[in-house]
């Protein structure tokens, strides 16, 4: 059977690093408060000329270089983002132009923090369906542009960045020993919209709006939703927490990450945590975390890796991949 195998990876971060101490001069908060409740110590904030598309392009070029490929080798670009450069066209099409690619197709996917998991699952369907041989999957965000910098409950949580993977079709035996994406499980429940949303949009206010969040409500639902889809992935493949090499979660809050891992029986030493470095970068957080763990040699070829995320909507999902 056809499997979607990772050929290359890349990441991009804005030039400006903003430690928690710097935020103490903007809103009533403290480094101690932020670290204790979230695990975040710093984040990267996009400056002039740095956009979702520019960061996505940089991550894409790094992934292509590692794969030994060029834009001519790519059939499809899929970008997960909630902060596009323009209402339209899609940021994916913008990145396609930036890469000098005039063939194939490109579009965006909007599932907020779950966006990268949704995008990987979607790319896998296109590959297994024969519509694309190689797909550039990008998670890219400039969440700093939709934050209310007077709201201390949200502005301290988020950052900007981008990450990318190149997926390629490869023959597999149809077993969990195959390299590539083994299973994906996606969920959503729109009844939770008011708990995490942006209060603007072209059709409602004619403005971009700002992020609004009921933090306690999000936290209350997060662990249960995350464990639900991870357990579904285990059930679908006959794998267990013991057989997992790495859990790479969405980097929103260290307490959510640790709570989910504990409930699933996954030891902390198998969990990739980068929320202290990047903050919550929404759809970019998983590929950024993957990039860190691949750069430092933790994730190796053949490892069994679980990706999971939860975001506004609510949306949530998990994807199991053999690296």
Beta strands, then each sheet from edge to edge (+ up, - down):
strand 1: 2-12
strand 2: 16-19
strand 3: 42-45
strand 4: 76-80
strand 5: 105-109
strand 6: 134-142
strand 7: 160-171
strand 8: 180-188
strand 9: 196-198
strand 10: 211-213
strand 11: 246-249
strand 12: 271-272
strand 13: 304-311
strand 14: 315-322
sheet 1: 1+ 7- 6+ 4+ 5+
sheet 2: 2+ 3-
sheet 3: 8+ 14- 13+ 11+ 12+
sheet 4: 9+ 10-
end
